[in-house]
Amino acid sequence: MYYNDASVASMEAVKRLRNNENPNLFLDGNPLLSEADVTALLQSNTEKAKKASLFLRTYFQLVGDAMPNVAEIHLDPVEKRDVYKEYCIDMTEANDKDDIVSYSHFLKIWNKQFPHVRIREYKAVSGKCACCANLSHMRGMSKNPAMRIEISELHALHRITYMSERERYYERIRLAKNDPDNYMSIIMDGMAQSHTKLPWQANVREFTCPLDQHLQGILEHGQCFKIYRTFNNIRNDANSNIHCLLMHLEARYNKYGRLPDTIFIQADGGAENANKTMLAMCELLIHRGLTKEIYFNRLPVGHTHEDIDAKFGLIWKTIRTQHALTPQSYEQKLKEIFANTKYSFELHDIFVVPDYKSFLEDAIDPYFKNWSREGVTQLCFRFQAVPRSADYPLGVMTSYRAYGTDEVYEIVPSPNNRKTATTYCAQRVFSFWGPTEMHGDDHRLVGLSILQKLPDKPLLPAPFEDGFLRYFEETVRSVEKAFYATPNIVEEWKQFQNEVYPYSIDEKRYVDDYGLHVPLVTTLFRFMFKSVSDATAPNEAMEASLYHQYCCGRKPEDNPNIIDVLATHCVRFRKQHNLVILPRYAFPSSYRGMIDHEIIRRDTLLGTPNEKLSKLKKMELVFICMEYKLNPVGQKNDLEQM
């Protein structure tokens, strides 16, 4: 709720707090009450309660993770009773054992004075901070006052490190917002799949055979928020994440006609992001001249919760108590959730992605490895355009460093000659760009090149997940049994099955009918095409991609050179293999007609190229079709007589 009058709003906030209601009131768009205001307003006047409140405030500041986008502090998974035990130990060490409050009173103080503190759900994944976990465990187990003080100091230094990394992230965001023509900042992450199963029954009942959907979000700061939705036929791996990233960059390119000179990409450390294929694609973007500099950054493990998580939190908060029984209804609810937010919102469904990993793997330097392993992890990569040379065959220099900031603290085992209560100590570390080599007495940055050559493999569709279709059909049968009394639900699932969802376990067969969309196909992957004189034929997946891309209405710039257009933008019509379709948008506006669809047989256009062009100028057709001789990649080809 929003107010313009401070006194009225303050009274309403106090009233809500006294009634144990949420005081989320705003004055002129800003939070009315700070965390300190809420704590002070609700703090009990007894000495015991004040000491308990002081302990909680200190504890949360020390081990909590302050969220940058909401007024909340998040704790790693911990039992509240364990926190109470630490409180009892602290009070005993301070000779205040008689002032210890009961466990129930302790919880009451926590819930009433610190409602903004949340305990994260436990996740059985490797995305936890080992340093935080070790320090918290040692502090909980230790009864030695000196050790507990030392552990708290180590935790404070560790906090400086990850908060400094987060501060650099927000500096990049401000740069992109203030100068969007030259800078672009995006963050990409996926929503927990346990929250996106279909049918979703208001978190009350779990469906016996649910359909998994993965929501990959990309937040472009100051611009838009997009969700790319995939289902159980697509693996959540490097291919899907690269595809979502390229689709987002393609939309920006199509909107403004160019990409900014510098792009900041923020991601977590999952294997779908931290992989050689993703980094190689960043190099390819630089090589193709789409941008001049890319920064690919990750936050330290366990501290990756950022502003995009608030978007997913909004989805979960809204949908957890509602029903979303079909893919269509889930899509509608997503659009309703973000209808009135400051960022524009789009949802894109993806059913097939290119196999970027196989496409790039032979071109990647085989000696580039070990950069993401524990102990040698590099959180920041920079890709820059440089002159071509033997060291940089594609004109791209890649450099890296362990942290985004110049100076951090690492918590490491203490050396044998240093006595510490915890056997750990803080080590001051300076982060430099590498790799370097000695040049006289100084280190000189030399960088590296991940891509040693341009890929020469065909860009084919990535394989579907094994058994996905069988499982989906079981989901549909379960829906029919569970919702037989509501035919509209069953009908929507049947419509999704018959009109949208892949009908075959063979991804190539699916591409034959629906095409394979390759983002930025005529810019990023233009090297797979050449002019008529020295042409190399596009591979089949690329042809299908062009058909899908251009026939879906994406308009390239008018190109008056029809012969060049025929050579570079033609697409073999997959169901009529003796024909090639050229979309109408590839022609200058004077050639475009108003007819929706028509095919010209090969006997329609005869004669020399000039005579054919003359006939084309007189025709008002959407598609021009012709025979095309398809040769293997790397061999020359010619346009056959039509």
C-alpha positions as CSV (number, residue, x, y, z in Angstrom):
1,M,0.0,0.0,0.0
2,Y,1.3,3.5,-0.9
3,Y,0.8,6.8,1.1
4,N,1.6,10.4,0.4
5,D,1.1,11.6,4.0
6,A,3.9,10.6,6.4
7,S,1.9,10.9,9.6
8,V,-1.1,8.9,8.3
9,A,1.3,6.2,6.9
10,S,3.3,6.0,10.2
11,M,0.1,5.5,12.2
12,E,-1.1,2.8,9.9
13,A,2.3,1.0,10.0
14,V,2.3,1.0,13.8
15,K,-1.3,-0.3,13.9
16,R,-0.3,-3.2,11.5
17,L,2.7,-4.1,13.6
18,R,0.8,-4.2,16.8
19,N,-1.7,-6.5,15.1
20,N,1.1,-8.8,13.9
21,E,0.4,-7.7,10.3
22,N,3.0,-7.1,7.6
23,P,4.0,-3.4,7.7
24,N,4.9,-3.2,4.0
25,L,3.9,0.5,3.6
26,F,5.5,3.0,1.2
27,L,5.8,6.7,1.3
28,D,6.4,8.3,-2.1
29,G,7.5,4.9,-3.4
30,N,10.1,4.3,-0.6
31,P,9.8,1.9,2.4
32,L,8.3,3.8,5.3
33,L,9.9,1.7,8.1
34,S,13.5,0.5,8.1
35,E,14.5,-2.8,9.7
36,A,15.9,-0.8,12.7
37,D,12.5,1.0,13.0
38,V,10.6,-2.2,13.1
39,T,12.9,-3.8,15.7
40,A,12.9,-0.7,17.9
41,L,9.1,-0.4,17.7
42,L,8.5,-4.0,18.7
43,Q,11.3,-4.5,21.2
44,S,10.2,-5.5,24.7
45,N,11.3,-3.3,27.6
46,T,12.6,-6.1,29.7
47,E,16.4,-6.5,30.2
48,K,16.3,-10.2,29.1
49,A,14.4,-9.4,25.9
50,K,16.8,-6.6,25.0
51,K,19.8,-8.9,25.4
52,A,18.2,-11.5,23.3
53,S,17.3,-9.0,20.6
54,L,20.9,-7.6,20.6
55,F,22.2,-11.2,20.1
56,L,19.9,-11.8,17.2
57,R,20.7,-8.5,15.5
58,T,24.5,-9.2,15.8
59,Y,24.1,-12.8,14.6
60,F,22.0,-11.8,11.5
61,Q,24.5,-9.1,10.6
62,L,27.4,-11.5,10.9
63,V,26.1,-14.6,9.1
64,G,23.1,-13.3,7.2
65,D,23.1,-12.5,3.5
66,A,21.5,-9.1,2.9
67,M,19.4,-9.2,-0.2
68,P,20.2,-6.4,-2.6
69,N,16.7,-6.1,-4.1
70,V,14.4,-6.6,-1.1
71,A,14.6,-5.6,2.5
72,E,15.4,-9.1,3.7
73,I,18.3,-11.0,5.3
74,H,18.6,-14.7,4.2
75,L,20.3,-17.3,6.3
76,D,21.8,-20.6,5.1
77,P,19.8,-23.6,6.1
78,V,20.0,-23.8,9.9
79,E,17.7,-25.0,12.7
80,K,16.4,-22.2,15.0
81,R,17.2,-24.3,18.0
82,D,20.8,-24.4,17.0
83,V,20.8,-20.6,16.9
84,Y,19.2,-20.6,20.4
85,K,22.0,-22.9,21.6
86,E,24.6,-20.3,20.4
87,Y,22.7,-17.6,22.2
88,C,22.8,-19.6,25.4
89,I,26.6,-20.2,25.0
90,D,27.2,-16.4,24.4
91,M,25.1,-15.5,27.4
92,T,26.9,-18.0,29.6
93,E,30.3,-16.7,28.5
94,A,29.2,-13.2,29.3
95,N,28.1,-14.2,32.8
96,D,24.5,-13.5,32.0
97,K,23.2,-17.0,32.4
98,D,20.4,-15.8,34.6
99,D,19.1,-13.5,31.8
100,I,18.6,-16.3,29.2
101,V,15.1,-16.3,27.9
102,S,13.2,-19.5,27.1
103,Y,13.2,-21.0,23.7
104,S,9.6,-20.1,23.0
105,H,10.3,-16.5,24.1
106,F,13.4,-16.5,21.9
107,L,11.3,-17.5,18.9
108,K,8.7,-14.8,19.7
109,I,11.4,-12.1,19.7
110,W,12.8,-13.5,16.4
111,N,9.4,-13.6,14.6
112,K,8.2,-10.3,15.9
113,Q,11.3,-8.1,15.8
114,F,13.0,-9.7,12.8
115,P,10.3,-10.7,10.3
116,H,12.6,-9.7,7.4
117,V,15.0,-12.6,8.2
118,R,14.4,-15.7,6.2
119,I,16.0,-19.2,6.3
120,R,16.6,-20.6,2.9
121,E,15.3,-23.9,1.9
122,Y,17.8,-26.7,2.0
123,K,18.9,-27.8,-1.5
124,A,20.8,-31.0,-2.1
125,V,23.2,-29.4,-4.6
126,S,26.8,-28.2,-4.5
127,G,25.7,-24.5,-4.6
128,K,26.6,-23.8,-0.9
129,C,29.4,-21.8,0.5
130,A,31.8,-24.2,2.1
131,C,33.5,-21.4,4.0
132,C,30.3,-20.2,5.6
133,A,29.2,-23.7,6.4
134,N,32.6,-24.6,8.1
135,L,32.6,-21.3,10.1
136,S,29.0,-21.7,11.2
137,H,29.6,-25.3,12.2
138,M,32.8,-24.4,14.2
139,R,31.0,-21.6,16.0
140,G,28.1,-23.8,16.9
141,M,30.3,-26.5,18.3
142,S,32.9,-24.4,20.1
143,K,32.6,-23.4,23.7
144,N,35.9,-21.6,23.8
145,P,35.3,-17.8,24.0
146,A,38.5,-16.9,22.2
147,M,37.7,-19.4,19.3
148,R,34.2,-18.0,19.0
149,I,35.5,-14.4,18.7
150,E,38.1,-15.5,16.1
151,I,35.5,-17.3,14.1
152,S,33.3,-14.2,14.1
153,E,36.1,-12.1,12.9
154,L,36.9,-14.6,10.1
155,H,33.2,-14.6,9.1
156,A,33.3,-10.8,8.9
157,L,36.3,-10.8,6.6
158,H,34.7,-13.4,4.4
159,R,31.6,-11.2,4.2
160,I,33.7,-8.4,2.9
161,T,34.8,-10.5,0.0
162,Y,31.4,-11.6,-1.3
163,M,29.8,-8.2,-0.6
164,S,32.6,-6.5,-2.6
165,E,31.8,-8.8,-5.5
166,R,28.2,-7.9,-5.3
167,E,29.0,-4.2,-5.2
168,R,30.9,-4.5,-8.4
169,Y,27.9,-6.3,-10.0
170,Y,25.7,-3.3,-9.2
171,E,28.3,-0.9,-10.5
172,R,28.0,-2.6,-13.9
173,I,24.2,-2.4,-13.7
174,R,24.4,1.4,-13.1
175,L,26.8,1.8,-16.0
176,A,24.4,0.0,-18.3
177,K,21.4,2.0,-17.1
178,N,23.2,5.3,-17.5
179,D,24.7,4.6,-20.9
180,P,22.5,1.9,-22.7
181,D,23.9,2.7,-26.1
182,N,27.4,1.5,-25.1
183,Y,26.8,-0.9,-22.3
184,M,24.4,-3.8,-21.7
185,S,24.0,-5.7,-18.4
186,I,22.1,-9.0,-18.1
187,I,21.8,-11.7,-15.5
188,M,20.6,-15.2,-16.3
189,D,19.3,-17.8,-13.9
190,G,16.8,-20.6,-13.7
191,M,13.8,-21.0,-11.4
192,A,13.7,-24.1,-9.1
193,Q,11.9,-26.8,-11.0
194,S,10.1,-28.1,-7.9
195,H,8.0,-24.9,-8.1
196,T,7.1,-25.3,-11.8
197,K,5.6,-28.7,-12.2
198,L,2.3,-29.1,-14.1
199,P,-0.5,-29.5,-13.2
200,W,0.2,-27.2,-10.2
201,Q,-2.5,-27.6,-7.5
202,A,-1.9,-24.7,-5.2
203,N,0.9,-26.4,-3.3
204,V,-1.8,-28.5,-1.6
205,R,-1.6,-31.7,-3.5
206,E,1.2,-33.1,-5.7
207,F,0.2,-34.6,-9.0
208,T,1.3,-38.2,-9.5
209,C,2.9,-37.8,-12.9
210,P,3.7,-34.1,-13.4
211,L,5.3,-32.5,-16.4
212,D,8.5,-30.7,-15.7
213,Q,9.0,-27.2,-17.2
214,H,12.2,-25.2,-16.8
215,L,12.0,-21.4,-16.6
216,Q,15.2,-19.7,-17.7
217,G,15.0,-16.1,-16.9
218,I,17.1,-13.3,-18.4
219,L,16.9,-9.8,-16.8
220,E,18.3,-7.0,-18.9
221,H,18.7,-4.1,-16.5
222,G,16.8,-1.0,-17.5
223,Q,15.2,-2.8,-20.4
224,C,13.1,-6.0,-20.0
225,F,12.7,-9.4,-18.3
226,K,12.2,-12.5,-20.4
227,I,11.5,-16.1,-19.5
228,Y,12.4,-18.9,-21.9
229,R,10.4,-22.0,-21.1
230,T,11.4,-25.5,-21.9
231,F,9.9,-28.8,-21.1
232,N,11.1,-32.3,-20.3
233,N,12.4,-32.9,-23.9
234,I,15.1,-30.3,-23.6
235,R,18.2,-30.9,-21.4
236,N,19.0,-28.0,-19.0
237,D,22.6,-27.7,-20.2
238,A,25.0,-25.5,-22.0
239,N,23.0,-25.8,-25.3
240,S,19.8,-24.5,-23.8
241,N,21.4,-21.7,-21.8
242,I,23.5,-20.5,-24.8
243,H,20.3,-20.6,-27.0
244,C,18.4,-18.4,-24.5
245,L,21.3,-16.0,-24.3
246,L,21.6,-15.7,-28.1
247,M,17.8,-15.3,-28.5
248,H,18.0,-12.4,-26.0
249,L,20.9,-10.8,-27.8
250,E,19.1,-11.3,-31.2
251,A,16.0,-9.4,-29.9
252,R,18.2,-6.5,-28.8
253,Y,20.0,-6.6,-32.2
254,N,16.8,-6.6,-34.1
255,K,15.3,-3.7,-32.0
256,Y,18.3,-1.3,-32.3
257,G,20.2,-2.7,-35.3
258,R,23.3,-3.3,-33.2
259,L,24.6,-4.5,-29.9
260,P,26.4,-2.3,-27.4
261,D,30.2,-2.2,-27.5
262,T,30.4,-3.7,-24.0
263,I,28.2,-6.5,-22.6
264,F,28.1,-7.6,-19.0
265,I,26.8,-11.2,-18.4
266,Q,26.1,-12.4,-14.9
267,A,25.4,-16.0,-14.1
268,D,25.7,-18.5,-11.3
269,G,28.3,-21.3,-11.2
270,G,26.2,-24.1,-12.5
271,A,27.6,-26.5,-15.1
272,E,25.0,-25.1,-17.6
273,N,26.8,-21.7,-17.3
274,A,30.3,-22.4,-16.3
275,N,31.5,-24.4,-19.3
276,K,33.9,-24.0,-22.2
277,T,31.1,-23.9,-24.8
278,M,29.6,-20.8,-23.2
279,L,33.0,-19.1,-23.1
280,A,33.7,-20.1,-26.7
281,M,30.4,-18.6,-27.9
282,C,31.4,-15.3,-26.2
283,E,34.6,-15.3,-28.3
284,L,32.6,-16.0,-31.4
285,L,30.4,-13.0,-30.7
286,I,33.5,-10.8,-30.6
287,H,35.0,-12.4,-33.7
288,R,31.9,-11.8,-35.7
289,G,31.9,-8.1,-34.8
290,L,28.7,-8.0,-32.9
291,T,30.3,-6.4,-29.9
292,K,33.8,-5.3,-28.8
293,E,34.0,-6.5,-25.3
294,I,32.2,-9.1,-23.1
295,Y,32.5,-9.6,-19.4
296,F,31.3,-13.0,-18.1
297,N,31.0,-12.9,-14.3
298,R,30.0,-15.2,-11.5
299,L,29.5,-14.6,-7.8
300,P,31.2,-16.8,-5.2
301,V,29.5,-20.1,-4.7
302,G,26.7,-19.9,-2.1
303,H,26.3,-16.1,-2.6
304,T,24.7,-16.0,-6.0
305,H,21.2,-14.8,-4.9
306,E,20.6,-11.6,-6.8
307,D,17.9,-9.3,-8.3
308,I,16.6,-12.0,-10.7
309,D,15.8,-14.2,-7.8
310,A,13.2,-11.6,-6.7
311,K,11.5,-12.2,-10.0
312,F,11.3,-15.9,-9.4
313,G,10.2,-15.2,-5.8
314,L,7.4,-13.1,-7.1
315,I,6.2,-16.0,-9.3
316,W,6.4,-18.4,-6.4
317,K,4.7,-16.1,-4.0
318,T,1.8,-15.6,-6.4
319,I,1.4,-19.1,-7.8
320,R,2.0,-21.2,-4.8
321,T,-1.5,-20.7,-3.5
322,Q,-3.2,-20.8,-7.0
323,H,-4.0,-23.5,-9.5
324,A,-2.2,-23.7,-12.8
325,L,-3.4,-26.9,-14.3
326,T,-2.3,-26.6,-17.9
327,P,0.8,-25.1,-19.7
328,Q,-1.5,-22.5,-21.2
329,S,-2.9,-21.4,-17.8
330,Y,0.6,-21.2,-16.3
331,E,1.7,-19.0,-19.2
332,Q,-1.3,-16.7,-18.6
333,K,-0.5,-16.4,-14.9
334,L,3.1,-15.5,-15.7
335,K,1.8,-12.7,-17.9
336,E,-0.6,-11.5,-15.2
337,I,2.1,-11.4,-12.6
338,F,4.4,-9.1,-14.6
339,A,1.7,-7.1,-16.3
340,N,2.2,-4.0,-14.1
341,T,5.9,-4.2,-13.3
342,K,8.4,-1.6,-14.4
343,Y,10.1,-4.0,-16.8
344,S,8.4,-5.3,-20.0
345,F,7.9,-9.0,-19.9
346,E,8.0,-11.7,-22.5
347,L,7.6,-15.5,-22.4
348,H,9.1,-17.7,-25.1
349,D,8.5,-21.5,-25.4
350,I,11.4,-23.5,-26.8
351,F,11.0,-27.1,-28.0
352,V,14.3,-27.7,-29.9
353,V,17.7,-26.0,-29.6
354,P,20.9,-26.3,-31.7
355,D,23.7,-28.5,-30.5
356,Y,26.2,-25.7,-29.9
357,K,28.5,-28.0,-27.9
358,S,29.1,-30.4,-30.8
359,F,29.3,-27.5,-33.2
360,L,32.2,-25.8,-31.3
361,E,34.0,-28.6,-29.5
362,D,36.6,-29.3,-32.3
363,A,37.4,-25.6,-32.5
364,I,38.1,-25.2,-28.8
365,D,41.7,-25.3,-27.5
366,P,42.0,-28.8,-25.9
367,Y,44.5,-27.5,-23.3
368,F,42.0,-25.0,-21.9
369,K,40.7,-26.7,-18.8
370,N,40.7,-26.7,-14.9
371,W,39.5,-23.1,-14.8
372,S,36.3,-23.9,-12.8
373,R,37.7,-26.5,-10.3
374,E,37.8,-25.7,-6.6
375,G,40.9,-23.9,-5.6
376,V,41.6,-22.5,-9.1
377,T,38.1,-21.1,-9.9
378,Q,38.1,-18.0,-12.1
379,L,34.9,-16.0,-11.5
380,C,35.6,-13.3,-14.1
381,F,36.3,-13.7,-17.8
382,R,36.9,-10.8,-20.2
383,F,36.8,-11.1,-24.0
384,Q,38.2,-8.3,-26.1
385,A,38.6,-7.6,-29.8
386,V,42.3,-7.4,-30.8
387,P,44.2,-7.6,-34.2
388,R,44.5,-11.1,-35.6
389,S,47.8,-12.8,-34.9
390,A,49.3,-16.3,-34.3
391,D,48.3,-15.9,-30.7
392,Y,44.8,-14.6,-31.4
393,P,43.8,-16.4,-34.7
394,L,40.2,-15.0,-34.6
395,G,41.1,-11.6,-33.3
396,V,39.9,-12.2,-29.8
397,M,41.9,-12.1,-26.5
398,T,40.4,-13.8,-23.5
399,S,41.7,-13.0,-20.0
400,Y,40.5,-14.1,-16.6
401,R,40.9,-13.5,-12.9
402,A,39.8,-15.1,-9.7
403,Y,37.6,-12.3,-8.5
404,G,35.9,-9.2,-9.9
405,T,37.4,-7.0,-7.3
406,D,41.1,-6.2,-7.0
407,E,41.5,-7.2,-3.3
408,V,39.7,-9.9,-1.3
409,Y,40.2,-12.1,1.8
410,E,40.3,-15.8,1.5
411,I,39.8,-18.0,4.6
412,V,42.5,-20.7,4.4
413,P,44.1,-23.3,6.8
414,S,46.7,-21.7,9.1
415,P,50.4,-22.3,8.3
416,N,52.2,-24.6,10.7
417,N,54.2,-21.7,12.1
418,R,51.1,-19.7,13.0
419,K,49.1,-20.5,16.1
420,T,45.4,-19.8,15.8
421,A,42.4,-21.0,17.9
422,T,40.5,-22.2,14.8
423,T,43.4,-23.5,12.7
424,Y,42.1,-21.1,10.0
425,C,43.3,-17.6,9.1
426,A,42.4,-14.8,6.7
427,Q,44.7,-14.4,3.7
428,R,44.7,-11.1,1.8
429,V,44.6,-11.8,-1.9
430,F,45.2,-9.5,-4.9
431,S,43.3,-10.4,-8.1
432,F,45.0,-9.7,-11.4
433,W,44.1,-10.4,-15.0
434,G,45.8,-13.4,-16.5
435,P,47.4,-15.3,-18.0
436,T,50.6,-13.3,-17.9
437,E,54.3,-13.9,-18.9
438,M,57.4,-12.3,-17.6
439,H,58.6,-9.3,-19.5
440,G,61.8,-8.1,-17.9
441,D,61.0,-7.6,-14.2
442,D,57.2,-7.2,-14.9
443,H,54.3,-9.5,-15.7
444,R,52.7,-8.7,-19.0
445,L,49.1,-9.8,-19.8
446,V,49.1,-12.1,-22.8
447,G,45.7,-13.6,-22.6
448,L,44.6,-16.7,-24.5
449,S,42.4,-17.8,-27.3
450,I,39.8,-20.4,-26.5
451,L,38.7,-20.8,-30.1
452,Q,41.6,-21.9,-32.3
453,K,39.6,-21.8,-35.6
454,L,36.1,-21.3,-36.9
455,P,33.9,-24.3,-36.5
456,D,33.5,-26.4,-39.6
457,K,30.9,-28.8,-38.4
458,P,27.2,-28.6,-39.3
459,L,25.0,-27.0,-36.7
460,L,22.4,-29.7,-36.0
461,P,19.6,-29.9,-33.4
462,A,20.6,-31.1,-30.0
463,P,19.3,-34.6,-29.1
464,F,16.0,-34.8,-27.2
465,E,16.0,-36.3,-23.7
466,D,15.6,-40.1,-23.6
467,G,12.1,-41.2,-22.7
468,F,10.5,-37.7,-22.7
469,L,7.6,-38.6,-25.0
470,R,6.6,-41.7,-23.0
471,Y,6.6,-39.8,-19.8
472,F,4.6,-36.9,-21.4
473,E,2.0,-39.3,-22.7
474,E,1.7,-40.8,-19.2
475,T,1.1,-37.3,-17.8
476,V,-1.7,-36.7,-20.3
477,R,-3.3,-40.0,-19.4
478,S,-3.1,-39.1,-15.7
479,V,-4.7,-35.7,-16.4
480,E,-7.6,-37.4,-18.3
481,K,-8.2,-39.6,-15.2
482,A,-7.8,-36.9,-12.6
483,F,-9.8,-34.2,-14.4
484,Y,-12.5,-36.2,-16.2
485,A,-15.1,-34.0,-14.6
486,T,-13.6,-30.8,-16.1
487,P,-13.3,-31.4,-19.8
488,N,-11.9,-28.0,-20.5
489,I,-8.7,-28.9,-18.6
490,V,-8.3,-32.2,-20.6
491,E,-9.0,-30.3,-23.8
492,E,-6.2,-27.8,-23.2
493,W,-3.8,-30.7,-22.5
494,K,-4.9,-32.4,-25.7
495,Q,-4.5,-29.2,-27.7
496,F,-1.0,-28.7,-26.2
497,Q,-0.1,-32.3,-27.1
498,N,-1.5,-32.2,-30.7
499,E,-0.5,-28.7,-31.8
500,V,2.6,-27.7,-29.7
501,Y,4.5,-30.5,-28.0
502,P,7.0,-32.6,-30.0
503,Y,5.3,-35.7,-31.4
504,S,8.5,-37.6,-32.2
505,I,11.5,-38.7,-30.2
506,D,13.6,-37.8,-33.2
507,E,14.6,-34.2,-33.1
508,K,15.6,-34.2,-36.8
509,R,12.0,-35.2,-37.7
510,Y,10.7,-32.4,-35.6
511,V,13.0,-29.9,-37.3
512,D,11.8,-31.1,-40.7
513,D,8.3,-29.9,-39.9
514,Y,8.9,-26.9,-37.6
515,G,12.4,-25.7,-38.4
516,L,15.3,-25.0,-36.1
517,H,15.7,-21.4,-35.0
518,V,19.3,-20.3,-34.9
519,P,19.5,-16.8,-33.3
520,L,21.6,-14.2,-35.2
521,V,22.0,-16.7,-38.0
522,T,22.9,-14.2,-40.7
523,T,25.4,-12.3,-38.5
524,L,26.9,-14.6,-35.9
525,F,26.9,-17.7,-38.2
526,R,27.3,-15.9,-41.5
527,F,30.7,-17.5,-42.0
528,M,28.8,-20.7,-42.9
529,F,27.5,-18.9,-46.0
530,K,29.4,-17.3,-48.9
531,S,28.6,-15.5,-52.0
532,V,27.7,-17.3,-55.3
533,S,31.2,-17.1,-56.6
534,D,32.8,-19.0,-53.7
535,A,29.8,-20.3,-51.9
536,T,29.6,-23.1,-49.5
537,A,26.2,-24.6,-49.1
538,P,24.4,-24.0,-45.8
539,N,24.0,-27.2,-43.9
540,E,20.5,-28.7,-43.5
541,A,19.9,-27.4,-39.9
542,M,20.9,-24.0,-41.0
543,E,18.5,-24.1,-43.9
544,A,15.7,-25.1,-41.7
545,S,16.7,-22.3,-39.3
546,L,16.5,-19.7,-42.0
547,Y,13.2,-21.0,-43.2
548,H,11.8,-20.7,-39.6
549,Q,13.4,-17.4,-38.9
550,Y,12.4,-15.5,-42.0
551,C,9.0,-17.1,-42.5
552,C,8.1,-16.1,-38.9
553,G,8.3,-12.4,-40.0
554,R,11.8,-11.3,-38.9
555,K,12.7,-8.7,-41.6
556,P,16.3,-8.3,-42.6
557,E,17.5,-5.1,-44.3
558,D,16.4,-4.7,-47.9
559,N,19.0,-6.2,-50.1
560,P,18.9,-5.0,-53.8
561,N,21.3,-7.7,-54.9
562,I,18.8,-10.5,-55.7
563,I,21.5,-13.0,-56.8
564,D,23.4,-12.6,-53.5
565,V,20.1,-13.0,-51.6
566,L,19.3,-16.2,-53.4
567,A,22.8,-17.6,-52.5
568,T,22.9,-16.5,-48.9
569,H,19.3,-16.5,-47.6
570,C,17.6,-19.3,-49.5
571,V,16.1,-22.2,-47.6
572,R,15.4,-25.6,-48.9
573,F,11.7,-26.4,-48.4
574,R,11.9,-29.5,-46.3
575,K,8.7,-31.2,-47.7
576,Q,9.5,-30.4,-51.3
577,H,13.2,-31.2,-51.7
578,N,13.4,-30.0,-55.3
579,L,12.5,-26.5,-54.2
580,V,14.2,-23.6,-52.3
581,I,12.1,-20.9,-50.6
582,L,13.2,-17.4,-50.4
583,P,11.1,-15.3,-48.0
584,R,9.6,-12.1,-49.4
585,Y,11.3,-10.0,-46.7
586,A,14.7,-10.7,-48.4
587,F,13.5,-8.7,-51.5
588,P,13.5,-5.0,-51.8
589,S,10.2,-3.4,-50.9
590,S,9.4,-2.8,-54.6
591,Y,9.3,-6.6,-55.2
592,R,7.1,-7.4,-52.3
593,G,3.5,-8.4,-52.9
594,M,0.4,-8.8,-50.9
595,I,-0.3,-12.4,-51.7
596,D,0.2,-14.7,-48.6
597,H,1.6,-17.8,-50.2
598,E,2.4,-19.2,-53.6
599,I,5.0,-21.4,-55.2
600,I,6.7,-20.9,-58.5
601,R,7.5,-24.2,-60.2
602,R,10.8,-24.5,-61.9
603,D,9.3,-24.2,-65.4
604,T,7.9,-20.8,-64.5
605,L,11.2,-18.9,-64.6
606,L,13.4,-19.7,-67.5
607,G,16.2,-17.9,-69.3
608,T,19.3,-16.0,-68.3
609,P,19.7,-14.5,-64.8
610,N,18.9,-11.1,-66.1
611,E,15.7,-12.4,-67.7
612,K,14.7,-14.1,-64.5
613,L,15.3,-10.9,-62.6
614,S,13.1,-9.0,-65.0
615,K,10.3,-11.5,-64.4
616,L,10.8,-11.3,-60.7
617,K,10.3,-7.5,-60.7
618,K,6.9,-7.9,-62.4
619,M,5.6,-10.5,-59.9
620,E,3.9,-9.9,-56.7
621,L,4.6,-13.0,-54.7
622,V,5.4,-13.8,-51.1
623,F,7.8,-16.7,-51.8
624,I,10.1,-17.3,-54.8
625,C,11.0,-21.0,-55.2
626,M,13.8,-22.5,-57.2
627,E,15.9,-25.6,-57.4
628,Y,19.2,-25.5,-55.5
629,K,22.1,-27.9,-55.7
630,L,23.0,-28.8,-52.2
631,N,26.7,-29.9,-51.8
632,P,28.6,-30.9,-48.6
633,V,29.9,-28.1,-46.5
634,G,33.2,-26.8,-47.8
635,Q,32.5,-27.5,-51.5
636,K,31.4,-24.9,-54.1
637,N,27.9,-24.9,-55.5
638,D,25.9,-23.2,-58.2
639,L,22.4,-22.2,-58.7
640,E,20.8,-24.6,-61.2
641,Q,18.6,-23.5,-64.1
642,M,15.1,-23.1,-62.9
